[in-house]
Amino acid sequence: MSEDQTPSEGSRPDGGPVGARSASGSGAASGSGAARGGPEPADIRFFGTTWVAHDGGYGLRRAGVAVGSLLLAAAGAVVLRVAFQGLEIAEVGSFVNVLIVAGFAICSALAFRRTWENLTRPAGERAADRPTDKSSQSLLLIGFIGSLLAYFCRSLVEAPGEKVRRAEYEAERERHERRRSARTGNPAARKAAASGAGAAKATTVKSTGGSKSKKRR
């Protein structure tokens, strides 16, 4: 190989500097290590963790959830309309029709309220309502249109459940920072104490050496 073709010490065969790749790799490794050191955000259905920084198609996901929930609610309303028409054809009576319509309306209202609370209230605040939720699961299932409408309305403001997840994530980060500061203490004080101990040790060694030289004389 001729001298012109011999690669220099400060460059790679592809023409880039030697330290560029290692620097970028160390930066990525340190960033990922810092991310792994703290608490990780919880996933939200259809959104993953894009709600943290509103990236990764967050706006498109919100639009998709809004449109999808509204279309499903409309489809459910059409199905219920067909069912009511069947009851009218069967001539079960106006009283029964009114009872069925009122029942679906009440169940939908309850489902909307419970779903809205689940998307906006922390789990600790909903702990007292858990027995009621278990006893009314069948009612919430009947009023599925209300749940879909709650998802639609909430997706117009944020990702459904983002408010609760963000509050929990911020609280976990604060607890993590407090624990880390409690473990590490004050770095400046530790550094000053270490330097003071080193100076004291050097003074002790120097005084010991001086006393030995005087004894020899």
C-alpha positions as CSV (number, residue, x, y, z in Angstrom):
1,M,0.0,0.0,0.0
2,S,1.4,3.4,-0.9
3,E,1.8,6.3,1.5
4,D,-1.1,8.2,-0.1
5,Q,-3.5,5.3,0.6
6,T,-2.5,4.7,4.2
7,P,-5.2,6.0,6.5
8,S,-4.1,8.6,9.1
9,E,-4.2,7.9,12.8
10,G,-6.9,10.6,13.4
11,S,-9.4,9.3,10.8
12,R,-11.5,6.2,10.1
13,P,-11.6,4.4,6.8
14,D,-14.9,6.1,6.0
15,G,-13.4,9.5,6.4
16,G,-14.9,10.5,9.7
17,P,-12.9,11.3,12.9
18,V,-12.1,8.6,15.3
19,G,-13.7,10.2,18.3
20,A,-17.1,11.1,16.7
21,R,-18.6,7.6,16.9
22,S,-17.5,7.0,20.4
23,A,-18.7,10.4,21.6
24,S,-22.1,9.9,20.1
25,G,-22.3,6.4,21.4
26,S,-21.4,7.4,25.0
27,G,-23.9,10.3,24.8
28,A,-26.7,7.9,23.8
29,A,-25.7,5.4,26.4
30,S,-25.7,8.0,29.2
31,G,-29.1,9.3,28.0
32,S,-30.6,5.9,28.1
33,G,-29.0,5.1,31.4
34,A,-30.5,8.3,32.9
35,A,-33.9,7.4,31.5
36,R,-33.6,3.9,33.0
37,G,-32.6,5.3,36.4
38,G,-35.9,7.1,37.0
39,P,-39.5,6.0,37.0
40,E,-41.1,5.0,33.6
41,P,-44.4,6.5,32.5
42,A,-47.4,4.2,32.3
43,D,-48.9,3.3,28.9
44,I,-52.3,4.6,27.8
45,R,-54.4,2.5,25.5
46,F,-54.0,3.6,21.8
47,F,-51.3,6.2,22.9
48,G,-48.5,4.2,24.6
49,T,-46.2,6.8,26.2
50,T,-46.6,9.5,23.5
51,W,-48.6,11.5,26.1
52,V,-45.5,12.4,28.0
53,A,-44.0,14.7,25.4
54,H,-46.9,14.8,22.9
55,D,-44.8,13.2,20.2
56,G,-45.0,10.1,18.1
57,G,-48.3,11.1,16.4
58,Y,-50.0,12.1,19.6
59,G,-52.4,14.5,17.8
60,L,-53.3,11.9,15.1
61,R,-54.0,9.3,17.8
62,R,-56.3,11.7,19.6
63,A,-58.1,12.5,16.4
64,G,-58.4,8.7,15.7
65,V,-59.8,8.0,19.2
66,A,-62.3,10.8,18.9
67,V,-63.5,9.7,15.5
68,G,-63.5,6.0,16.4
69,S,-65.4,6.4,19.6
70,L,-68.0,8.7,18.0
71,L,-68.5,6.3,15.1
72,L,-68.9,3.4,17.5
73,A,-71.4,5.4,19.6
74,A,-73.4,6.2,16.4
75,A,-73.3,2.5,15.4
76,G,-74.6,1.5,18.8
77,A,-77.4,4.0,18.6
78,V,-78.4,2.6,15.2
79,V,-78.5,-0.9,16.7
80,L,-80.6,0.2,19.6
81,R,-83.0,2.0,17.2
82,V,-83.4,-1.3,15.2
83,A,-84.1,-3.1,18.5
84,F,-86.8,-0.5,19.5
85,Q,-88.4,-0.9,16.1
86,G,-88.6,-4.6,16.7
87,L,-90.4,-4.0,19.9
88,E,-92.8,-1.7,18.2
89,I,-93.5,-4.3,15.6
90,A,-94.1,-6.9,18.3
91,E,-96.6,-4.5,19.9
92,V,-95.4,-5.1,23.5
93,G,-97.0,-1.9,24.6
94,S,-96.1,1.7,25.0
95,F,-95.4,1.2,28.8
96,V,-92.7,-1.4,28.1
97,N,-91.2,0.8,25.4
98,V,-90.9,3.7,27.7
99,L,-89.3,1.5,30.4
100,I,-86.7,0.2,28.0
101,V,-85.9,3.6,26.6
102,A,-85.6,5.0,30.2
103,G,-83.5,2.1,31.3
104,F,-81.0,2.6,28.4
105,A,-80.9,6.3,29.0
106,I,-80.1,5.9,32.7
107,C,-77.5,3.2,32.1
108,S,-75.8,5.4,29.4
109,A,-75.8,8.4,31.8
110,L,-74.2,6.3,34.6
111,A,-71.7,4.8,32.2
112,F,-70.7,8.3,31.0
113,R,-70.3,9.5,34.6
114,R,-68.2,6.5,35.7
115,T,-66.0,6.5,32.7
116,W,-65.4,10.2,33.0
117,E,-64.4,9.8,36.6
118,N,-62.1,6.9,35.7
119,L,-60.4,9.2,33.1
120,T,-60.0,12.2,35.4
121,R,-59.8,11.0,39.0
122,P,-56.8,9.2,40.6
123,A,-57.3,5.6,41.7
124,G,-57.0,6.6,45.3
125,E,-60.0,8.8,45.1
126,R,-62.1,6.1,43.4
127,A,-61.2,3.5,46.0
128,A,-64.4,4.2,48.0
129,D,-66.6,3.7,44.9
130,R,-65.2,0.2,44.0
131,P,-68.1,-1.7,45.7
132,T,-70.6,0.4,43.7
133,D,-68.6,-0.2,40.5
134,K,-68.7,-4.0,41.0
135,S,-72.4,-4.0,41.6
136,S,-73.2,-1.8,38.6
137,Q,-71.0,-3.4,36.0
138,S,-74.0,-4.8,34.2
139,L,-75.6,-1.4,34.1
140,L,-72.4,0.1,32.7
141,L,-72.2,-2.6,30.0
142,I,-75.8,-1.8,28.9
143,G,-74.9,1.9,28.7
144,F,-71.8,1.4,26.5
145,I,-72.9,4.4,24.4
146,G,-72.3,6.7,27.4
147,S,-68.7,5.2,27.9
148,L,-68.0,5.8,24.2
149,L,-69.3,9.4,24.4
150,A,-67.1,10.0,27.5
151,Y,-64.0,8.8,25.5
152,F,-65.0,11.1,22.6
153,C,-65.4,14.2,24.9
154,R,-62.2,13.5,26.8
155,S,-60.2,13.0,23.6
156,L,-61.1,16.5,22.5
157,V,-59.1,17.8,25.5
158,E,-56.3,15.3,25.9
159,A,-55.5,11.6,25.7
160,P,-58.2,9.8,27.8
161,G,-56.6,9.3,31.2
162,E,-53.6,11.5,30.5
163,K,-54.4,13.8,33.5
164,V,-54.3,10.9,35.9
165,R,-51.3,9.3,34.4
166,R,-49.3,12.6,34.3
167,A,-50.1,13.3,38.0
168,E,-49.0,9.8,39.0
169,Y,-45.9,10.1,36.9
170,E,-44.9,13.5,38.4
171,A,-45.5,12.2,41.9
172,E,-43.3,9.1,41.2
173,R,-40.5,11.4,39.8
174,E,-40.7,13.6,42.9
175,R,-40.4,10.6,45.2
176,H,-37.5,9.3,43.1
177,E,-35.7,12.6,43.3
178,R,-36.2,12.8,47.1
179,R,-34.9,9.2,47.6
180,R,-31.9,9.9,45.3
181,S,-31.0,13.1,47.1
182,A,-31.4,11.3,50.5
183,R,-29.0,8.6,49.4
184,T,-26.4,10.9,47.8
185,G,-26.6,13.8,50.2
186,N,-24.9,17.1,49.4
187,P,-22.1,16.5,46.8
188,A,-20.4,19.8,47.6
189,A,-20.2,19.0,51.3
190,R,-18.8,15.6,50.5
191,K,-16.2,17.1,48.2
192,A,-15.2,19.6,50.8
193,A,-15.0,16.9,53.5
194,A,-12.9,14.7,51.3
195,S,-10.5,17.6,50.4
196,G,-10.2,18.5,54.1
197,A,-9.4,14.9,55.0
198,G,-6.8,14.8,52.3
199,A,-5.2,18.0,53.6
200,A,-5.2,16.8,57.1
201,K,-3.6,13.5,56.1
202,A,-0.9,15.4,54.1
203,T,-0.2,17.6,57.2
204,T,0.1,14.5,59.4
205,V,2.5,12.8,57.0
206,K,4.6,16.0,56.8
207,S,4.8,16.4,60.5
208,T,5.7,12.8,61.0
209,G,8.5,13.1,58.5
210,G,9.9,16.2,60.2
211,S,9.9,14.5,63.6
212,K,11.8,11.5,62.2
213,S,14.5,13.8,60.6
214,K,15.0,15.6,64.0
215,K,15.5,12.2,65.8
216,R,18.1,11.2,63.3
217,R,20.0,14.4,63.9
